């Protein structure tokens, strides 16, 4: 991260803090809730297997929707002539959306656990969430390439 200003570095650090909250602390709280607080439903039905598979498919594919949101937001940002949004703030905003998509995977796992009572199912959602967390974690090179994509230096 050689070519960024102090303000951009501050925004990047803020994004990393938000990533820690969304992708590490919140999932740990969810795991503790499933382990010690939340009790599953007493009546299990065969339909719950369908719900499990449906939520798995959504969990695997949902964060990919971020790419469409990013394209639209960048396009709107470039078209906007009067805005207080800076490229680094846009990065933070889009990162929050991305983190929310990933965090929802853990919530789907909690919902499935409450319906089925199967902790192994919940662990599958945790593994999917961890994989997506590793993919979306903010890194300096991603931040710089985003800034270059949105507003190349020198303009």
C-alpha positions, 0 to 999 in steps of 0.5 A: 500500500505504497500509493495511498494517502493518509485518509485512504489508509484510515478508511482501509483500516476502518474497513478491516475493523468492520471485517473483523466484526462481521467475519470473526466476532459475529460468527463466534457469537453465533457459534456460542449461541448454537452451542449453549443458548439456542434449542432446536425445535422439538418436532422434526419433519422430512421437509427440513432436508429440503430447507437445508439443501436450499439454504446451502445452495443460497449460501454458496451462491449468494455472495456472488451477487456482490459483483453485480451490486459492485458494478452498479454502484461503481457505474453510479459513482462514475456518473455522479457529478455531485457527491460527497462519496469518495472512492475509499468510502465507496469501498467501505460501503461495498465491503459492508454489503459483502460482509453482510452477505457472508454473515447471512450464511451463519444466520442461515445455519442457525435457522437450519439448526433451529428447524432440524436440531442437527449441529453437523448441518450448522457446522457445514454453514460455518465452513462455507462462511469461513471459506467466503470470509477468507475470499472477501477479507479486505487486503491492501492489494484489493483496496488499491486495485479498487481505487484504481478501477474507480478513479485512477490516480492522476485524475 
